[in-house]
Structures are given as C-alpha cells and as structure tokens.
Amino acid sequence: MGAASYFNEMHDGAGGIRSHYANYSNWLANTPPDRIARKRAEADLVFHRTGITFAVYGEEAGKERLIPFDVLPRIIPADDWATLAAGLRQRVKTLNLFLQDVYHDQEIIKAGRIPREQIMNNAQFRPEMQGVDVPGGIYAHIAGIDVVRAGDANSKGDFFVLEDNLRVPSGVSYMLENRRMMMRLFPELFSRYHVAPVDHYPDLLLTKLRSVAPKGISDPEVVVLTPGAFNSAYFEHAFLAQQMGVELVEGQDMFVRDETLYMRTTRGPRRVDVIYRRVDDDFLDPLAFRKDSMLGVPGLLSAYRAGRVTLANAIGTGVADDKSIYPYVPEMIDFYLGEKPIIGNVQTFLCRKAEDLKYVLAHMDELVVKETHGAGGYGMLIGPTATREQIDKFREVVKAYPERYIAQPTLSLSACPTFVESGVAPRHIDLRPFVLSGSDITMVPGGLTRVALREGSLVVNSSQGGGTKDTWVLEA
C-alpha cells in the first residue's frame, strides 16, 4: 500500500499530526506500549465477564466470540461531525418519505424517477403494507447508516454513505460499552478533550419509541422483541431493554386478541403499544408471513394494520435499504426535498443493466461486487485482493444472476492508528452512526467505528475478523 494511497485520520499528507489529534499524539508518545497492552487485556477480561459477545453462525454451532476492541479511539472534529449529522438527517428524512410514498401513492414511480419493477419486484417490498398508515409517517425509527471517508493522504477526505441499514440495525451496544470502557481505562484522556457524550442514547431511543405510540395512548407500554438467546445480537437486545427499563420479550410471551396485542405477566395480560423489534419481517407473524415461524406472534399484522400497535422499525422498511435501491437515494433527495445530497453515494453499477454488467464483467479485478441482499461481508468479491480463480468463479455467478449483484469502485478507506501485535499501525475503518426518527430526527454524536484489523484489509465486519473502536466527536 503506497504511503499516499489513503486518507489518514491522524496524520496529514506531510506526515504531521492533524490538530484534533495533537493532545492525543502527545499522550500516546508518552505512554509505554506495555501499559496500553495491559489495558487492552483488561478490556478483554471485562468484556468477557459482561458477556459482550456475538455468535458466528456456521462456526462450531454458533460459538460465542468476543469482538476485538481497540483501545486507540477514532477522533472526529466538531465541524466534520456537523456536516455528517446534517447529511444523515437529510438522508433518513428522505428514506422515510420514500417508504411512505411507495406504500401509498407511489409518486416517485409515476414520475419515472425509479423503475416500477425495482420496487414491486424487490424481495423486501411488502404488499401487505400498502395503504397502511403508520404514526407520523415514520417507517425507519432506528437507522444505522454506514459511512466511509475516502481520498488520498493529501485530500481533505470526503465522506460517502456506503450502505443504509433500516431493518434491524445492530451495533449500538458496542458504541455504548466502548465509551464506558475507555472512560474506565484512560480517564486522564477525557480531561484533555471535550468529548461529546453518547450515554444518553437509551433515553433518546425510549423517547422516540414513546413518541410514535398509537393515537390516544398517553403512557405507552414499550417492549423489545428478541428472537431469543441464540440470536447473534442477543446481548444487545437484553442490554437495550435493561438500559431503557422496558421488558425484553419473545414472541411466545405475547398474544393478539380483538386486534390488540397483549403481553403475558404474572398479574395477567398487559397491553403492548410499541415494539422495538429485533426480529426480521418474515418471522413476525406466522399467519401473514412464514407459517413455520416460532419467533413471532400470530395475528400481529392484523393488530398493526388496525393501528393498535407500533412496530419499530416498520414492516417493509427493507425495500429502502436494499443495495439495488441505494443508487437511487440521491434521486430521492432531489424528488422529495428538492436538495442535493450533503453526503454522496459511492458510484454504483447495477448488474441488471446490460451496460453496467458489461463493464463489471470486464473490470471485476478492480471492483467490489456485492449481493444486493448480502450482509456481514458475505456474498461479496473484493477484486484487487481476489485470486484469478475467485474472480473467474464470481464472474460466472454474476453472469447467471446479474439482477442479484451491484458493483462499486474499491475505495481507499481512511485509516486510523490501531494497537496491533506489532505496535501502533494504521488500519482501515468505517463508521455506523445511529439515527433516531420520531417527532424529529436526532442522533448521539458518534457511532460505532469498525476497524479492519488485518493489514491492508478493507473488510471491517465483525463476522470477518474486524474489531471496534470508541468514536470521539469533539464538542465545538
């Protein structure tokens, strides 16, 4: 990797320290590496004791694994965050307007701005949601927007949205626990900086969930719906329920009577008004979707359509975060808001288009090719690091099913100092801020920074060996 091939969050193109990292750089230079190593070991021990793990499917029957935590934070100056936050609000507002539109009047289709088949034939489009009014027109109450910074060492490092996660976005518990851990391990660092807090996220989330309760409900009962203890993100479900002070429930804990949802309690049935659900659409109601689902509640869709319960996120939000819809988001921003995107998209080739497919097949060794429904770093090819055999195999699959794939240029993701076995070295990162929508759109300053721990790797997903960092947004 060339010295100037990527934007470095800490060092400028001449090798100097960026101003927002100056205090941190001095601290790092005066801190013995063995102290940092001891603190990292302490963090691992605490995370194990707390149970902050995730399950990796297909590995020894869902074996629990610790997500590696890097003790060197990622620092974002206030002006950069102000731009990012404005862009995220604009994007999430647009995506909610798009969802309201496609499940009602479909004006964007009528205007010819998005092909009808892109939406109506999308596996995530739910015909059952057509004409259903949801409180406040909010479909994506919790959005995890994956943002990257790209450019070479001498650039200003532009932000791009890589992916929108609107179904059941995860990772916020790691954002919160990473901050707690850093304050425990290195309290002296926080006296050198004015770092914006993130610990009020659960309160903010609960406020947003309560604000979208069905009409006429003044003191709503909110619950977190989990698929159960074997789910890879179960720790997060339990953590958020506990932090919000609400019940953590499974489908079997609830029932529907007279189009109203109830939770079983030791004192008898109690009405449920808002569900923060961490169960996919297909499994929510065996009467409406997958008949073999043991995770949902029979009749839940009827209660939802009757306006007696709010689901966050709404059923059918996946049609707005599908990778084949992603290229149209700038078009949506123009259509619904009459604005230009504050944060741009990454250039994207849709393999279902003959011209794009021809280009992708000819340049596969230069591109990142992804399944439109893929997640977690699976179902993708990173051309520049793939073998000739891998490229040839992937080319045949894309030729056979072009509509299932998109492709993007290989971005030079920004890098951040990271504590690895050899010492402190740059590693590539992304950022997932969590955007909350209710009576307004807001977020805590920061998000989950994910880091590719292998040298040169661009894959940050925890399931592919990535780790996480605390994200510091500096207060102005």
N, C-alpha and C positions, 0 to 999 in steps of 0.2 A: 504494500500500500504506500503510495507516494506521500511525501511529507505534506504536500499541499492539496491532497485529494479530498479532504473533508473539512467541514467547519468544526473547530474545537471550541467547546463551551467555555474553557478556562483560558486558553492561550490564543492570542491573535496571530495573524499571518507571519509576523516578525519574531514570534516566539515569546513576546511579552505577555504579562498577566492582564487579563481584562479587569477593568476597575471593580466590578462587582465581586470578583474573586480575590481581591488583594488581601483582605484580612484573613481569609481562609488559607490562602497560599502561605502567608507568614506562619500561621498556626501549624500547617502541615509540615513546613520546613523545620519547625522546632519541636515536633512530636516524634519520638523514637518509633520506628516501624514496629518494634516488638510490642509497644503499648497498643497500637492500632490492631495488631494481630490478636492480642489478649481481649480487646474489646469486641472484636468480631466473634471470637469463640464464646464470649459471654452472651452475645446476642443470640447465637445459635442455640445455646443452652436454654435461654429464657423462652425462645420461640417454641422449642420442643416441649417444654413444660406447659406452656399455654395451649398447646395443641394447634398452632398456626401452621397447618399443613394442607396439602391438596392431594387428591387421588389422581394417579395417572392410569387411565383405562388401558387394558391390554398388557399391563406390566404386573406380573405376579398378582393377578386378581385384584387390581385396584389398590396396590400398595401405596401407603401414605408416604409423601415425600415433603421435605422442607424446601420452600422456595429460597434460594440463596439470597441473603440480604447484604448489600454493600454498604459499608459504614461511611463512605465518602458521598456527601449529598450533591444533588444537582441544584444549582442556584440560578434563578431567573430574576432579572431586574424588573422593577415596577413597571417601566414603560413597555417592555416586551409583554408582560402579563396583561396590561391594559388593552393592547392590540388583540392578543389572543382571546381574552374574555369577550370583547366586542364581537369578534368573528364567530365565537362559539354560540353566543346568544342569537346572532343573526341566523346561523345555520340551523339551530334547534327550533327556533320560531318557524322557519321555512318548512322544516320537515313535518312539524305538527300541522301546518296549513295544508301541506301536500296530502297527508293522511286524511284529514277532514274532507278534502276535495275528492280524493279517489274513492272514498266510501260514500260520497253523496253525489254532487253534481258533475264531477269529472270534467271540470272546465279546462284543465291543462291538456287533457286528451282531445277535447273538442277543438282547442286552439292549435292542435297539431304540434305541440311542443315536446310531447313524449309519445312514442308509438303505442297505440292501444294494446297491442299484443305483449309489449314489455311489462305491462301491469296485469292485464287479465289472465295471461298465461303464466304469471310468476307463481312459483310453488308457495310463496309466503302470502299471497293475496287470499283473504278470507271472505268469500261471497256472503257468509253469514253476518258480516259486519256492515253490509251495505244498508244505508238508511238508519243505522243505529246512532243515536246522539249520545255522546259521552260528555261528562261535566266539563264545561269550559272549553270544549273542543280540544282537550289535551289527550293525546294518544301516548306520546313518549314522555312520561313523567320523570324518568331517570334515563339519561343518555350518557354513554361512555364514548367520547369522540377521540379516536387515535390520531395524534398529531406528531409530525416529524419536522425536524429542522434540517435543511439540506443546503448545499453550496460548498465551495472550496474554502480553504483556510483564509483567503483574502476577501471573501464575500461578507455580507452582513448576516448571512444565514437566514434564509426565508423559511417561514413556517408553511406547511402544507397539511391538509387533512388527508390521512391515508385511508381511514375507514370510519363509518358511523355504526355504533352498536346500540340498537334500540330495543332489542328483545328482552334479554335478561342480563344486562352488562354486569360483569363481576370485577372484583379487584379493589373496591373501596376500603375493605377492612385492612388490606395491606398498606394502603396510604395512611390510615389512621394509626396502625400499630407501628409502622416505620417511624412516624414522628414521635410517638411515645418512647420508642427505643432510643432514638437519637438524643432526646432530652435526658434520658436516664444515663446514657453512656458518656455524653460530651456536653454537660450543662454549660461549661465555660464558653463553648462556641456560640451559644444563644445570647450571651452577653455582648458579643462582638457585632451581632447583626440584629436588625428589626425584622424578624421572620413572621410573615402573616400566619395566623393560627388556622388550623384545619379541624380542631377537635369538636367544633360545633356542628359538624356535618350531620350526625344523627338527629339533632334537634331540628335542623333545617329540613331534613328529609321528612320527619314526622309532621312538621308544619305544612309542608307541601301536600303530603298524603291526606291530611285532615281537610285541607282546602278544596279537595276535589270529591268530597263525600256527596252522596246522592242528595237531591233537593229535599229540604225540610229536616235534615239531620243536623242538629246543632252540636252534639257531643259524640262524634263518630267512634265506633269501635274499629280499630285498625289491627290487622294481623299480618304476619309474614308467613307465606305459604312455601314450604320446602318439600322437595321430593323425598327427603329423608336423610338419614345419617350416612348413607353410602354415596351420596352425591359428592362430586369433587369439590364443590364450593360450600359444603355444609357448615364448615367453621364460620364462613361469612354470614350465612343465614342466621345462625344462632347468635353470633356477635351483634348483628344489627338489631335483632329483636330485643336482645338484652339491653343494648345501648338506648333504644327508643322507649323501653319499658312497655313493650306490647307482647302479645302471645305469639310463640312460634308454633305453627300448626302444620299437620299433614292433611291430605285430602280426607282420610278416614275420620278425622276429628270434626268434620263439618257435614251438614246435610241441607237440602233445599226443601222447603215446604211453602206452598202457595207463592211461588216465585220469590221467596225471601230466603236468604242464606243465614244459617244458624251454626254456632259452634257448641259442641257438647262440653259442658262443665259439670263440676261436682254439685253445683246448685241449679242444674237444669239448663235448657238451651238458652244461648245468648246470641242476639242478632249481631251479624258481622256486616259492616258498612263499606270498608275499604280493605282490599287485599293487595299487599305488596307481594306479587307472586314471583317466585324463582323457579317456576315450572313452565316448560315450553307449551305453546298453543296446543299441540297435538294431544297432550296428556291432561288438559284441564277438565274436560267433561266427556266421559265415555259415551254419553248419549248423543253428543254432537260431533266428536272427532274420533279418535282411536277407541274402538269398542273394548280393546284389551287393556286399556289404561287402568292401573290400580292406584295412580297418583293423584287423580283429580276428584271432582265432586259431581255425581250425576245431577243434571239439571242446572248446573252453574250458569251455562249460557242463557237459559231462559230467564234466570234472575237478573243477569247482566243486561240482556236486551230490554227487560222491563224497567230498567233504571233503578233497581233496588240495591245494587252493589256496584262499587267502582273497582276495576282491575287496573293495577299499575305494574307494568305497562299494559296498555290495551291489547286485546286480541287483534292480530293482523298488522302490528307495527313492523313486522319483518319485511314487508313489501318496500319500506323506505330505507332499509339498511342493507339490502341485497347488493352485492358487488356489481350486478348488471344495471342497477338503478343509480348507483353512485355517480357515474359520469354526467348524469342529468341534473345534479344538485345546483351547479351554477345557473343553469337554465331556470330551475325552480325559484332561485333567489330573485332573478330578474322578473319572472312571471308574477310572483306573489307580492314582492316588496318593491319592485322597480329599482333594485340596487345592484351594485357589483359586489361579488364576494370579497369580504375582508381577508379571509384566509382561502387560498386557492386549493383546487384539487391537484392531484398528480395526474399528468397526462395518461389517459387510459384507452386501450384498444379493445373494442368489443369483438370477440372472435366470431360472433353470429353474423357480423357484417363481412361480406366477401372480401372487400378491400383490406379491412383490418386483419382478417385471417391470413391473407396472402403475406402481409408484412410480418406478422408474428411468426409464421412458419419459417420465413426466410431469416429472421433475426432472433431466433429463440435463445441463442447463446449470449445475447446482450440484455434480455428482458427478464422480469419476474412475471411468471404466468401463474394465475390463481384460479381455483374453482370458485364460481360465483357464490356457492353456499358453503364454502370451506371456512374453517376457523381453527385457531390454535396453532397456526403454522403448518397444518397438514394440507395435502392436496395442492401443493404448490411446487414450482420449479424456480430456483434462482440460477438463471442461465450462466452468468460469469463464473460461478463456483461449481457448476454441474459437470459431470463427465460426458464425453461424447455419447456413450451408451444410454445414460439417463436422458439426455436431450432427445435422442432418436426415439426412445420409448414414449416419452411425453408427447413428442410431435404426433405420433400415431394416435394417441388418445384424443388429443385436441382435434385432429382431423376428423375422427369418428364422431365426436360430440362437441362441435365448436360453440354451441349455444351455452355450454356449461362453463366456459372459460373467458377470462379477461387477461390482459397483459399490460404491464407498466414498465417504464424505464427503470433500471436499477439505480435508485437514489443513493448518493453518498450521505448516509445518515450522519448527523452530528455525533461527536464523541465527547465523553466526559471522563475525567480521571476516576479510576476504579481500582480498588485494592485487590490485586490478583496474587497468585503464588509467587510471581517474580518481583512483586513490589507494586508500586503505583504506575498504572499504564492506562492509556485511553481505550475506551470500549464504546461501541455504538449504542445509542439509546433512542427511545421514543417516549411519548407522554400520553397518558389517558386521563384528561380532566373529566369530572363527573358533573353534568349539567342537570339541574333540577327545574322542572316546569310545574307550575300550579297557577296561582293568581298572578305570578310573574315568573321570570326566568332568572335563576341565580346559580351560583356555584361557590364552593370554597376556593381560596386562592391556592392553586397547585393541582395535584393529581397524582396518579401512580406513574412514576418513571420506571420503565422496564429497561434492562440492560443485557446486551448480548455478551456473555462472559467469555466466550471463546474468541481468541484473537482473530480479527478480520470478519467475524460473523455478523450478519445483518438480521438474524432471527432472534427476536427478543422474547418470544413466548416462553412462559414457564414450563410448558409441556415439552419444549425443545431445548431445555437447558439454560434458559435465561434467568436472570435474577431481578431484584428490585432495589430502588434507592429512595431515600427521602427526598422530596421536592420542596425546595425553599423558594417561595416568592417573597421578594423583599418589599417591605412597605415603603411607600414614597416618602 
